[in-house]
Amino acid sequence: MNTLKKQNRENKKMAGKYLNPKADLTFKLVFGEHEDLMMSLLNALLPIAEDAPITYIEYETPEMAPDWKDGKNSIVDVRCKDAKGRHFLVEMQMNWDEEFKKRVIMNGQSSESHQDCLNGRVVKAEGVANASKAVMKQVGRAELYTLIQPVFSLNLLNAKMNGEAPEEFYHDYAILNVDHPECSLDYLRFVFVELPKFQPRNIMEKKMAVLWLRFLTEINEDTVEAPAELLENEEISKALSIVEKSAMSEAQLYAYERFWDAVNNEHVLMEGRYKEGRAEGLAEGRAEERAKARREKLDTARKLKAFHVMTIEQIADATGLTPEEIEAL
């Protein structure tokens, strides 16, 4: 069986010309080693002012290592800052559950209350901790709050979020004044992009955003020929050349396969936890129903006994309780 599974993976691996750009290896080869492509992605997907585009970046860490902490293999991140000192945190999240929200909210040194202005609604939320860490690190280095620069957190999700607007795939969070949403604090900004819900027609006015999202959603191991629209764009064409299978070493292909194995294993574990939780919930629900039914029987028996119109045996027949239980009431 294991041999068959391995052969199936090999067949799939050789089916097309490219590797999936969402994997740890390919994502960091494209965006963790090519500043021009990273800048293009950030300018396309982040709410950057048109008069202040990102024109230069430097990576925060020289080694873009996978996040293997606590066995979480599905998080890919790249961190950088630009000439203005603005910090950018980019994460690719392969699987989604509530633990991801807890991780980005609770792992930081601080959090901020912010508001969700999606579709004009004002909804309370908690600040993303990784971005908070980036702010706190600036304070630690400079020790002058006036030198703090904005932090942008871009979260690309290869799954659908729970509880978000079903028709929206792009979620822009900012710290706003509750009573005056037009007023904001510009030091933390969070963007979540649900890739499975992306459709090119959603944002045709932003060509590069459409092209980058098509690159992330349409290119995979089965892609024999990339769409002409992607090949015609200089930046996307460069990214495509980076994720070509023929450009990979045996070691890189092995690491790529390991990543997807880890992602799939994590998905299976998450599904198992979900089923276990659902089973436990159903069991608890059934136990509560039984307890409620018993309380109702006891209440009925107590009332019938108080009327003195039925014998203990008759009440037992009517309620299903034992004579001893009724005598004890």
C-alpha positions as a Markdown table, in Angstrom:
| # | Residue | x | y | z |
|---|---|---|---|---|
| 1 | Met | 0.0 | 0.0 | 0.0 |
| 2 | Asn | 2.8 | 2.5 | 0.9 |
| 3 | Thr | 4.5 | 1.7 | -2.4 |
| 4 | Leu | 1.3 | 2.4 | -4.3 |
| 5 | Lys | 0.9 | 5.7 | -2.5 |
| 6 | Lys | 4.4 | 6.7 | -3.3 |
| 7 | Gln | 4.0 | 5.8 | -6.9 |
| 8 | Asn | 0.8 | 7.8 | -7.1 |
| 9 | Arg | 2.6 | 10.8 | -5.7 |
| 10 | Glu | 5.4 | 10.3 | -8.2 |
| 11 | Asn | 2.9 | 10.1 | -11.1 |
| 12 | Lys | 1.2 | 13.3 | -9.8 |
| 13 | Lys | 4.5 | 15.0 | -9.4 |
| 14 | Met | 5.4 | 14.4 | -13.1 |
| 15 | Ala | 2.0 | 15.3 | -14.5 |
| 16 | Gly | 2.7 | 19.0 | -15.1 |
| 17 | Lys | 5.5 | 21.5 | -15.6 |
| 18 | Tyr | 5.3 | 23.4 | -12.3 |
| 19 | Leu | 5.2 | 23.0 | -8.6 |
| 20 | Asn | 2.5 | 24.5 | -6.4 |
| 21 | Pro | 3.7 | 28.0 | -5.4 |
| 22 | Lys | 1.9 | 27.8 | -2.1 |
| 23 | Ala | 4.3 | 25.2 | -0.6 |
| 24 | Asp | 7.0 | 26.3 | 1.8 |
| 25 | Leu | 9.9 | 25.7 | -0.6 |
| 26 | Thr | 8.3 | 27.4 | -3.7 |
| 27 | Phe | 6.7 | 30.3 | -1.8 |
| 28 | Lys | 10.0 | 31.3 | -0.2 |
| 29 | Leu | 12.0 | 30.7 | -3.5 |
| 30 | Val | 9.6 | 33.2 | -5.2 |
| 31 | Phe | 9.0 | 35.8 | -2.4 |
| 32 | Gly | 11.8 | 35.1 | 0.1 |
| 33 | Glu | 14.6 | 35.6 | -2.4 |
| 34 | His | 13.4 | 38.0 | -5.0 |
| 35 | Glu | 12.7 | 41.5 | -3.6 |
| 36 | Asp | 11.0 | 42.7 | -6.8 |
| 37 | Leu | 8.4 | 39.9 | -6.7 |
| 38 | Met | 7.8 | 40.5 | -3.0 |
| 39 | Met | 7.3 | 44.2 | -3.5 |
| 40 | Ser | 4.9 | 43.5 | -6.4 |
| 41 | Leu | 2.8 | 41.2 | -4.3 |
| 42 | Leu | 2.7 | 43.6 | -1.4 |
| 43 | Asn | 1.8 | 46.6 | -3.5 |
| 44 | Ala | -0.9 | 44.5 | -5.2 |
| 45 | Leu | -2.6 | 43.0 | -2.2 |
| 46 | Leu | -2.1 | 45.4 | 0.7 |
| 47 | Pro | -3.9 | 48.7 | 1.2 |
| 48 | Ile | -0.9 | 50.8 | 0.4 |
| 49 | Ala | -1.5 | 54.4 | -0.5 |
| 50 | Glu | -0.9 | 55.1 | -4.2 |
| 51 | Asp | 1.4 | 58.0 | -3.4 |
| 52 | Ala | 3.5 | 55.8 | -1.1 |
| 53 | Pro | 4.2 | 52.5 | -2.9 |
| 54 | Ile | 6.9 | 50.1 | -1.7 |
| 55 | Thr | 10.0 | 50.7 | -3.8 |
| 56 | Tyr | 12.6 | 48.9 | -1.7 |
| 57 | Ile | 12.6 | 46.1 | 0.8 |
| 58 | Glu | 15.1 | 44.1 | 2.9 |
| 59 | Tyr | 14.3 | 40.8 | 4.5 |
| 60 | Glu | 14.1 | 40.8 | 8.3 |
| 61 | Thr | 15.8 | 37.3 | 8.6 |
| 62 | Pro | 18.4 | 36.0 | 6.3 |
| 63 | Glu | 17.2 | 32.4 | 6.8 |
| 64 | Met | 13.6 | 31.7 | 5.7 |
| 65 | Ala | 13.1 | 28.5 | 7.7 |
| 66 | Pro | 9.8 | 26.6 | 8.0 |
| 67 | Asp | 7.8 | 27.0 | 11.1 |
| 68 | Trp | 8.0 | 23.5 | 12.6 |
| 69 | Lys | 7.1 | 24.6 | 16.2 |
| 70 | Asp | 4.6 | 22.3 | 17.9 |
| 71 | Gly | 4.4 | 20.2 | 14.7 |
| 72 | Lys | 2.6 | 23.0 | 12.8 |
| 73 | Asn | 3.9 | 22.4 | 9.3 |
| 74 | Ser | 1.3 | 24.4 | 7.4 |
| 75 | Ile | 2.5 | 28.0 | 8.0 |
| 76 | Val | 4.8 | 29.7 | 5.6 |
| 77 | Asp | 6.1 | 33.1 | 6.3 |
| 78 | Val | 8.3 | 35.8 | 4.9 |
| 79 | Arg | 9.1 | 39.0 | 6.7 |
| 80 | Cys | 10.6 | 42.2 | 5.4 |
| 81 | Lys | 10.6 | 46.0 | 5.7 |
| 82 | Asp | 10.9 | 48.9 | 3.3 |
| 83 | Ala | 12.9 | 52.1 | 3.0 |
| 84 | Lys | 10.3 | 54.0 | 5.1 |
| 85 | Gly | 10.7 | 51.5 | 7.9 |
| 86 | Arg | 7.3 | 49.9 | 7.4 |
| 87 | His | 7.2 | 46.2 | 8.3 |
| 88 | Phe | 5.5 | 43.5 | 6.3 |
| 89 | Leu | 4.6 | 40.0 | 7.5 |
| 90 | Val | 3.4 | 37.6 | 4.9 |
| 91 | Glu | 2.0 | 34.2 | 5.8 |
| 92 | Met | 0.6 | 31.4 | 3.8 |
| 93 | Gln | -1.7 | 29.2 | 5.9 |
| 94 | Met | -2.5 | 25.9 | 4.3 |
| 95 | Asn | -5.1 | 24.5 | 6.7 |
| 96 | Trp | -7.5 | 26.6 | 8.7 |
| 97 | Asp | -9.1 | 26.1 | 12.1 |
| 98 | Glu | -9.6 | 28.2 | 15.2 |
| 99 | Glu | -6.1 | 27.4 | 16.5 |
| 100 | Phe | -4.7 | 29.7 | 13.8 |
| 101 | Lys | -6.7 | 32.7 | 15.2 |
| 102 | Lys | -5.5 | 31.8 | 18.7 |
| 103 | Arg | -1.9 | 31.6 | 17.5 |
| 104 | Val | -1.9 | 35.0 | 15.8 |
| 105 | Ile | -3.8 | 36.6 | 18.7 |
| 106 | Met | -2.2 | 35.0 | 21.8 |
| 107 | Asn | 1.4 | 34.4 | 20.9 |
| 108 | Gly | 2.5 | 38.0 | 20.8 |
| 109 | Gln | 3.7 | 40.3 | 23.6 |
| 110 | Ser | 0.7 | 42.5 | 23.2 |
| 111 | Ser | -2.6 | 42.9 | 21.4 |
| 112 | Glu | -4.7 | 45.8 | 20.3 |
| 113 | Ser | -8.5 | 46.1 | 20.0 |
| 114 | His | -9.4 | 46.9 | 16.5 |
| 115 | Gln | -12.5 | 47.1 | 14.4 |
| 116 | Asp | -13.6 | 45.3 | 11.2 |
| 117 | Cys | -14.9 | 47.7 | 8.6 |
| 118 | Leu | -15.8 | 44.9 | 6.1 |
| 119 | Asn | -18.8 | 46.0 | 4.2 |
| 120 | Gly | -19.1 | 49.1 | 6.3 |
| 121 | Arg | -19.7 | 47.1 | 9.5 |
| 122 | Val | -18.0 | 47.9 | 12.8 |
| 123 | Val | -17.2 | 44.7 | 14.7 |
| 124 | Lys | -14.9 | 44.2 | 17.6 |
| 125 | Ala | -11.8 | 42.0 | 17.1 |
| 126 | Glu | -8.4 | 41.4 | 18.6 |
| 127 | Gly | -5.1 | 42.4 | 17.2 |
| 128 | Val | -2.9 | 39.9 | 15.4 |
| 129 | Ala | 0.0 | 39.0 | 17.7 |
| 130 | Asn | 2.7 | 38.6 | 15.1 |
| 131 | Ala | 2.2 | 42.1 | 14.0 |
| 132 | Ser | 2.1 | 43.3 | 17.6 |
| 133 | Lys | 5.5 | 41.6 | 18.1 |
| 134 | Ala | 6.9 | 43.6 | 15.2 |
| 135 | Val | 5.7 | 46.8 | 16.8 |
| 136 | Met | 7.1 | 45.8 | 20.2 |
| 137 | Lys | 10.5 | 45.0 | 18.7 |
| 138 | Gln | 10.7 | 48.5 | 17.3 |
| 139 | Val | 10.1 | 49.9 | 20.8 |
| 140 | Gly | 12.8 | 47.7 | 22.2 |
| 141 | Arg | 15.3 | 48.8 | 19.7 |
| 142 | Ala | 14.5 | 52.5 | 19.5 |
| 143 | Glu | 12.9 | 53.1 | 22.9 |
| 144 | Leu | 11.1 | 56.1 | 21.3 |
| 145 | Tyr | 7.5 | 55.6 | 20.4 |
| 146 | Thr | 7.8 | 58.4 | 17.8 |
| 147 | Leu | 10.0 | 56.2 | 15.7 |
| 148 | Ile | 7.5 | 53.3 | 15.5 |
| 149 | Gln | 6.6 | 52.5 | 11.9 |
| 150 | Pro | 3.4 | 50.8 | 10.6 |
| 151 | Val | 3.2 | 47.0 | 10.4 |
| 152 | Phe | 1.2 | 45.2 | 7.8 |
| 153 | Ser | 0.2 | 41.6 | 8.2 |
| 154 | Leu | -0.8 | 39.8 | 4.9 |
| 155 | Asn | -2.4 | 36.4 | 5.6 |
| 156 | Leu | -2.9 | 34.2 | 2.5 |
| 157 | Leu | -5.3 | 31.3 | 3.4 |
| 158 | Asn | -5.6 | 28.1 | 1.4 |
| 159 | Ala | -8.9 | 27.4 | 3.1 |
| 160 | Lys | -12.0 | 29.2 | 4.0 |
| 161 | Met | -12.3 | 31.1 | 7.3 |
| 162 | Asn | -15.1 | 30.3 | 9.7 |
| 163 | Gly | -17.7 | 33.0 | 10.3 |
| 164 | Glu | -16.5 | 35.5 | 7.7 |
| 165 | Ala | -18.7 | 37.1 | 5.1 |
| 166 | Pro | -19.6 | 34.2 | 2.7 |
| 167 | Glu | -19.4 | 36.4 | -0.5 |
| 168 | Glu | -16.1 | 38.2 | 0.4 |
| 169 | Phe | -12.6 | 36.7 | -0.1 |
| 170 | Tyr | -10.6 | 39.9 | 0.9 |
| 171 | His | -10.8 | 41.0 | 4.5 |
| 172 | Asp | -9.1 | 44.3 | 5.5 |
| 173 | Tyr | -8.8 | 45.0 | 9.3 |
| 174 | Ala | -7.6 | 48.2 | 10.8 |
| 175 | Ile | -7.6 | 49.9 | 14.2 |
| 176 | Leu | -10.5 | 52.3 | 14.0 |
| 177 | Asn | -12.4 | 54.7 | 16.4 |
| 178 | Val | -15.6 | 52.9 | 17.3 |
| 179 | Asp | -17.7 | 56.1 | 17.2 |
| 180 | His | -15.8 | 57.7 | 14.2 |
| 181 | Pro | -14.7 | 54.9 | 11.8 |
| 182 | Glu | -13.1 | 57.4 | 9.5 |
| 183 | Cys | -10.5 | 58.0 | 12.2 |
| 184 | Ser | -7.8 | 55.3 | 12.5 |
| 185 | Leu | -4.5 | 54.4 | 14.0 |
| 186 | Asp | -2.1 | 53.5 | 11.1 |
| 187 | Tyr | 0.3 | 51.3 | 13.0 |
| 188 | Leu | -1.3 | 47.9 | 12.6 |
| 189 | Arg | -3.1 | 46.6 | 9.5 |
| 190 | Phe | -4.3 | 43.1 | 8.9 |
| 191 | Val | -5.4 | 41.6 | 5.6 |
| 192 | Phe | -6.8 | 38.0 | 5.2 |
| 193 | Val | -7.2 | 36.6 | 1.7 |
| 194 | Glu | -9.3 | 33.4 | 1.3 |
| 195 | Leu | -7.8 | 31.9 | -1.9 |
| 196 | Pro | -10.5 | 29.3 | -2.4 |
| 197 | Lys | -13.1 | 32.1 | -2.7 |
| 198 | Phe | -11.1 | 34.2 | -5.2 |
| 199 | Gln | -12.6 | 34.9 | -8.6 |
| 200 | Pro | -10.8 | 37.1 | -11.1 |
| 201 | Arg | -13.9 | 39.2 | -11.7 |
| 202 | Asn | -14.0 | 40.3 | -8.1 |
| 203 | Ile | -11.2 | 42.9 | -8.4 |
| 204 | Met | -10.6 | 43.5 | -12.1 |
| 205 | Glu | -9.6 | 47.1 | -11.4 |
| 206 | Lys | -6.4 | 45.9 | -9.8 |
| 207 | Lys | -4.6 | 43.9 | -12.5 |
| 208 | Met | -1.6 | 42.8 | -10.5 |
| 209 | Ala | -3.7 | 41.6 | -7.6 |
| 210 | Val | -5.7 | 39.5 | -10.0 |
| 211 | Leu | -2.5 | 38.1 | -11.7 |
| 212 | Trp | -0.8 | 37.2 | -8.4 |
| 213 | Leu | -3.9 | 35.6 | -7.0 |
| 214 | Arg | -4.3 | 33.6 | -10.2 |
| 215 | Phe | -0.6 | 32.5 | -9.9 |
| 216 | Leu | -1.3 | 31.3 | -6.3 |
| 217 | Thr | -4.6 | 29.6 | -7.1 |
| 218 | Glu | -4.2 | 28.2 | -10.7 |
| 219 | Ile | -0.6 | 26.9 | -10.7 |
| 220 | Asn | 0.0 | 23.4 | -9.3 |
| 221 | Glu | 1.6 | 20.1 | -10.1 |
| 222 | Asp | -1.0 | 19.4 | -12.8 |
| 223 | Thr | -0.3 | 22.6 | -14.8 |
| 224 | Val | 1.1 | 21.6 | -18.1 |
| 225 | Glu | 1.1 | 25.1 | -19.6 |
| 226 | Ala | 0.6 | 28.4 | -17.7 |
| 227 | Pro | -2.2 | 30.7 | -18.9 |
| 228 | Ala | -1.1 | 33.2 | -21.5 |
| 229 | Glu | -2.1 | 36.2 | -19.3 |
| 230 | Leu | 0.3 | 35.1 | -16.6 |
| 231 | Leu | 3.2 | 34.4 | -19.0 |
| 232 | Glu | 2.8 | 37.8 | -20.7 |
| 233 | Asn | 3.4 | 39.6 | -17.4 |
| 234 | Glu | 7.1 | 40.0 | -16.7 |
| 235 | Glu | 6.9 | 39.6 | -12.9 |
| 236 | Ile | 4.5 | 36.6 | -13.0 |
| 237 | Ser | 6.5 | 35.0 | -15.8 |
| 238 | Lys | 9.6 | 35.3 | -13.6 |
| 239 | Ala | 7.8 | 33.6 | -10.7 |
| 240 | Leu | 6.6 | 30.8 | -13.0 |
| 241 | Ser | 10.2 | 30.1 | -14.1 |
| 242 | Ile | 11.2 | 29.8 | -10.4 |
| 243 | Val | 8.6 | 27.2 | -9.6 |
| 244 | Glu | 9.3 | 25.0 | -12.7 |
| 245 | Lys | 10.1 | 21.4 | -11.7 |
| 246 | Ser | 13.0 | 21.3 | -14.0 |
| 247 | Ala | 14.7 | 24.1 | -12.0 |
| 248 | Met | 14.6 | 22.0 | -8.8 |
| 249 | Ser | 17.2 | 19.8 | -7.3 |
| 250 | Glu | 16.4 | 16.3 | -6.0 |
| 251 | Ala | 16.8 | 17.6 | -2.4 |
| 252 | Gln | 14.3 | 20.4 | -3.1 |
| 253 | Leu | 11.8 | 18.1 | -4.7 |
| 254 | Tyr | 12.1 | 15.8 | -1.6 |
| 255 | Ala | 11.6 | 18.8 | 0.7 |
| 256 | Tyr | 8.6 | 19.8 | -1.4 |
| 257 | Glu | 7.0 | 16.3 | -1.0 |
| 258 | Arg | 7.7 | 16.3 | 2.7 |
| 259 | Phe | 5.9 | 19.6 | 3.1 |
| 260 | Trp | 2.8 | 18.4 | 1.4 |
| 261 | Asp | 2.9 | 15.1 | 3.4 |
| 262 | Ala | 3.1 | 17.2 | 6.6 |
| 263 | Val | 0.2 | 19.4 | 5.5 |
| 264 | Asn | -2.0 | 16.4 | 4.6 |
| 265 | Asn | -1.1 | 14.7 | 7.9 |
| 266 | Glu | -2.1 | 17.8 | 9.8 |
| 267 | His | -5.3 | 18.1 | 7.8 |
| 268 | Val | -6.1 | 14.5 | 8.8 |
| 269 | Leu | -5.4 | 15.2 | 12.4 |
| 270 | Met | -7.6 | 18.3 | 12.3 |
| 271 | Glu | -10.4 | 16.3 | 10.8 |
| 272 | Gly | -10.0 | 13.6 | 13.5 |
| 273 | Arg | -10.2 | 16.3 | 16.2 |
| 274 | Tyr | -13.2 | 17.8 | 14.6 |
| 275 | Lys | -15.0 | 14.4 | 14.4 |
| 276 | Glu | -14.0 | 13.5 | 18.0 |
| 277 | Gly | -15.3 | 16.9 | 19.2 |
| 278 | Arg | -18.5 | 16.4 | 17.3 |
| 279 | Ala | -19.0 | 12.9 | 18.7 |
| 280 | Glu | -18.3 | 14.2 | 22.2 |
| 281 | Gly | -20.8 | 17.0 | 21.6 |
| 282 | Leu | -23.4 | 14.6 | 20.4 |
| 283 | Ala | -22.8 | 12.3 | 23.4 |
| 284 | Glu | -23.2 | 15.2 | 25.8 |
| 285 | Gly | -26.3 | 16.3 | 24.0 |
| 286 | Arg | -27.9 | 12.9 | 24.3 |
| 287 | Ala | -26.9 | 12.7 | 28.0 |
| 288 | Glu | -28.5 | 16.1 | 28.6 |
| 289 | Glu | -31.7 | 14.9 | 26.8 |
| 290 | Arg | -31.9 | 11.8 | 28.9 |
| 291 | Ala | -31.3 | 13.9 | 32.1 |
| 292 | Lys | -34.1 | 16.3 | 31.0 |
| 293 | Ala | -36.5 | 13.5 | 30.3 |
| 294 | Arg | -35.8 | 12.0 | 33.7 |
| 295 | Arg | -36.4 | 15.4 | 35.4 |
| 296 | Glu | -39.7 | 15.7 | 33.6 |
| 297 | Lys | -40.8 | 12.1 | 34.6 |
| 298 | Leu | -39.9 | 12.9 | 38.2 |
| 299 | Asp | -41.8 | 16.2 | 38.1 |
| 300 | Thr | -44.9 | 14.4 | 36.6 |
| 301 | Ala | -44.7 | 11.6 | 39.2 |
| 302 | Arg | -44.4 | 14.1 | 42.0 |
| 303 | Lys | -47.6 | 16.0 | 40.9 |
| 304 | Leu | -49.6 | 12.7 | 40.4 |
| 305 | Lys | -48.5 | 11.5 | 43.8 |
| 306 | Ala | -49.6 | 14.8 | 45.4 |
| 307 | Phe | -53.1 | 14.5 | 43.9 |
| 308 | His | -53.6 | 11.1 | 45.6 |
| 309 | Val | -55.8 | 9.9 | 42.7 |
| 310 | Met | -53.4 | 7.2 | 41.4 |
| 311 | Thr | -51.6 | 4.3 | 43.2 |
| 312 | Ile | -47.8 | 4.1 | 43.2 |
| 313 | Glu | -48.0 | 1.2 | 40.7 |
| 314 | Gln | -50.2 | 3.2 | 38.3 |
| 315 | Ile | -47.9 | 6.2 | 38.5 |
| 316 | Ala | -44.9 | 3.9 | 37.8 |
| 317 | Asp | -46.7 | 2.5 | 34.7 |
| 318 | Ala | -47.5 | 6.0 | 33.5 |
| 319 | Thr | -44.0 | 7.5 | 34.0 |
| 320 | Gly | -41.7 | 4.5 | 33.6 |
| 321 | Leu | -40.2 | 5.1 | 37.0 |
| 322 | Thr | -39.8 | 2.4 | 39.6 |
| 323 | Pro | -42.1 | 2.3 | 42.7 |
| 324 | Glu | -39.0 | 2.9 | 44.9 |
| 325 | Glu | -38.2 | 6.1 | 43.0 |
| 326 | Ile | -41.8 | 7.3 | 43.3 |
| 327 | Glu | -41.9 | 6.4 | 47.1 |
| 328 | Ala | -38.8 | 8.5 | 47.6 |
| 329 | Leu | -40.4 | 11.6 | 46.1 |
